[in-house]
Amino acid sequence: DGGITQSPKYLFRKEGQNVTLSCEQNLNHDAMYWYRQDPGQGLRLIYYSQIVNDFQKGDIAEGYSVSREKKESFPLTVTSAQKNPTAFYLCASSIRQVNQPQHFGDGTRLSIL
Amino acid sequence: GDSVTQMEGPVTLSEEAFLTINCTYTATGYPSLFWYVQYPGEGLQLLLKATKADDKGSNKGFEATYRKETTSFHLEKGSVQVSDSAVYFCALSGGYNQGGKLIFGQGTELSVKP
């Protein structure tokens, strides 16, 4: 079955530490996205990529970084510059056309120790 | 800019009650509209979609009609079940110049009691 795999499901970060969240898809989608979800709130876009080796900042990119070296993979690094990283992080992918739905992974919950 | 506004939750209903979750939007151009559902601790699942005015999306007993004249895409279900308890998100497509990203409402939590 095709889908999006996010790992790990739970992640803990110490103060001053960078952590990387994994996102892999086998849907052959060109576009991939990272969202942050805080309790009781909607989704906010962190970064997105429409093609390999290219990505754009979303609405809340500060303190985050991404890479897109392979079509299947879009890892997100939460850096120590992100002062409030505790949240639920969702990765999504879609066909690279307008008006297409996005397909989501099951998320990674990041907490600060 | 484009935006989506949903009715605030939580919405609490008894089993077999009628459900309406309101969603209105502001957008330029002709976006597609989506409803997603999120069960506790999981990602979002596409529930239904509509791509143009007067289209009706439907799935699993849920329906929503793309109303351009009222800029609305309200979600309805005739008889809810306990298993429908989840958070529901309305979203619109941001257009090609926005990288195909989706713009989400803040979500509406639904709780269905037996």
HADDOCK unambig.tbl for C-alpha pairs under 7 A between the chains (distance, minus, plus):
assign (segid A and resid 41 and name CA) (segid B and resid 106 and name CA) 5.23 0.50 0.50
assign (segid A and resid 41 and name CA) (segid B and resid 107 and name CA) 6.72 0.50 0.50
assign (segid A and resid 42 and name CA) (segid B and resid 104 and name CA) 6.41 0.50 0.50
assign (segid A and resid 42 and name CA) (segid B and resid 105 and name CA) 6.02 0.50 0.50
assign (segid A and resid 42 and name CA) (segid B and resid 106 and name CA) 3.91 0.50 0.50
assign (segid A and resid 42 and name CA) (segid B and resid 107 and name CA) 5.69 0.50 0.50
assign (segid A and resid 43 and name CA) (segid B and resid 104 and name CA) 6.37 0.50 0.50
assign (segid A and resid 50 and name CA) (segid B and resid 99 and name CA) 6.86 0.50 0.50
assign (segid A and resid 90 and name CA) (segid B and resid 43 and name CA) 6.73 0.50 0.50
assign (segid A and resid 97 and name CA) (segid B and resid 100 and name CA) 6.59 0.50 0.50
assign (segid A and resid 98 and name CA) (segid B and resid 95 and name CA) 5.59 0.50 0.50
assign (segid A and resid 98 and name CA) (segid B and resid 96 and name CA) 5.21 0.50 0.50
assign (segid A and resid 98 and name CA) (segid B and resid 100 and name CA) 5.10 0.50 0.50
assign (segid A and resid 99 and name CA) (segid B and resid 31 and name CA) 6.33 0.50 0.50
assign (segid A and resid 99 and name CA) (segid B and resid 32 and name CA) 5.18 0.50 0.50
assign (segid A and resid 99 and name CA) (segid B and resid 93 and name CA) 5.19 0.50 0.50
assign (segid A and resid 99 and name CA) (segid B and resid 95 and name CA) 6.74 0.50 0.50
assign (segid A and resid 99 and name CA) (segid B and resid 100 and name CA) 6.71 0.50 0.50
assign (segid A and resid 104 and name CA) (segid B and resid 43 and name CA) 5.86 0.50 0.50
assign (segid A and resid 104 and name CA) (segid B and resid 44 and name CA) 5.73 0.50 0.50
assign (segid A and resid 104 and name CA) (segid B and resid 45 and name CA) 6.82 0.50 0.50
assign (segid A and resid 105 and name CA) (segid B and resid 43 and name CA) 5.54 0.50 0.50
assign (segid A and resid 106 and name CA) (segid B and resid 42 and name CA) 4.82 0.50 0.50
assign (segid A and resid 106 and name CA) (segid B and resid 43 and name CA) 4.09 0.50 0.50
assign (segid A and resid 107 and name CA) (segid B and resid 42 and name CA) 6.47 0.50 0.50
assign (segid A and resid 107 and name CA) (segid B and resid 43 and name CA) 5.63 0.50 0.50
